[in-house]
Amino acid sequence: MHHATDLARRLAAHAEAVCRHYLSNGRRAGRYWLVGDVRNAPGRSMFVRLHGSEAGKGAAGKWTDAATGEHGDLLDVISESLGVAGFKEVADEARRFLSMPQPTHNATERMRAVSTPAGSTEAARRLVLMSQSISRTLVETYLRARGITALHETKSLRFHPRCYYRRDDEGPTELWPAMIATVTDLNGTLTGAHRTWLDPRGFSEARLGRAPIDTPRRAMGELVGHAVRFGIGCDVMAAGEGIETMLSQRSALPSLPAIAALSAAHLSAILFPDTLRRLYIVRDNDPAGEGAIATLTERAGAAGIEAMVLTPQLGDLNEDLRLLGLDALTATLRAQIAPQDVARFMSLAA
């Protein structure tokens, strides 16, 4: 067993190289590698931690699939890639991979990485400081084009007119306008940032206002447990996947505090404030969303928090808002929330 632990630790030191090789259908997003599943399906419901020093699930190389609840390390990834379960074959393949030359960076790049790692909380803080209020910017235009009227209490959103985008580590740098969202912990301390690159030409059904690039949404910094927050947390709040989804919910329930996780995996891992007694979990109608809801409901129950699921009529609440209208979305949510919360949250406090 010691050999397995040692091999897993050595693979974890090259976690990104392992992911690029064996999970080639995925993409790096901040400190994580996102892919569909451990068998290298396209998608974003499985995340592999690329950096981390602590033991356990927070260590580099550890992965979780939010759609299925599966988790493991990089030896499991290699095992699935080979289609074998025997440790000898997996260990041989791991040793073969580790003996290959790994990509190195020149001294300047190494120095820059030490001073401000690209996916670090400090890099996220700098990005937020370089951005501006969303008022009368492309961000406001983008959100309104998606049917969102809830632009109150959106200090967590910022606008950057020329935000760097690179398709991958080797790709050229492009400049696109972007919506920057601040990711914070329960105390309001910034831990990361999320970028949504926007199309300056405006909204289209094909791209929903996002820039015509491969991955128009990316996160950076420490994300697990944290979220983008709208409104001041109290005894009742809503949580779901995606900024646009939660702002759509806020358009119908304007005074209900809401938090947006940045993926299904991160939704399942959000941390609860001590004051929370009832949590509305906003469902996305997809397999990753189902897995996240099951995990989050179980965690809420264990913490003594009542969990209630809000289900859209279409794929997600923003589709409901855009395609069915605000009145229909309001009626859908009114029928699903606790009766005592209708009067409390369906209109803005004076």
C-alpha angles and dihedrals in degrees: 000000000000089000090054092050092048092048092048090051092050091048090049089058086063096034096141093048090050090051094047089052104040101023096041094152090066134081137219114252113182108299094349140072110223122203138148099257144326089279090064098254114162114259143079108256096100119065128190118200108233097188134030137118103200121094124248126031092343094062123107113268095030115125138191130195107211092194095058106016090239117145138172146124137282093278087064089052091054091045091055091045091055093040091229132115100196113112095218094059092044092047091048091052091047091051091047090052093046091051091058116096109265121218112268131198126223120252095263092053090047091052092048091049091053094048096048117357109216094239098038131123088243091056089049091051091052092050092052091048090053092052130080142220115292093229111126092354135117089269091064090046090049095050093046089049087057090055095255115148097167100098094141118107093016099134086126088070123077138173127235113186096199111026119171118249127183122180089215140340092283098040126104119265116254128189121225133160111257144191107231118203122194115227112210140179126236091279093053094253114147112247101163148340138238125214126205109185111215134212108241088205089067140235128348129168089235096058102015091225096308123130118269094252133116099256110018092174124058136157132209136190130027106338110159110106093006134094150175107275133212119186129359115299117245138155092304127043142150128235131189145144117281138020095249092050093053094044087052089055089048089054088064098031100033099173099042108107110238138190126201119211115203099229139006089260092054092046090058090053103047116136119237124230114237090242095057117117103156127032124192109205113203111218127218110202098238135097094256090053092051092054093048092050092051092051095044093047090052092048092048092050091051089053093051093252121138109234121203123181122222111206125198122220091229130027098303140345093270091057088051091050096046100039103030101028137239095283092055092046091049091051091048093052095040089059092052105044126083111275092240090056096056096077092034099055110016095083133040115260112251 
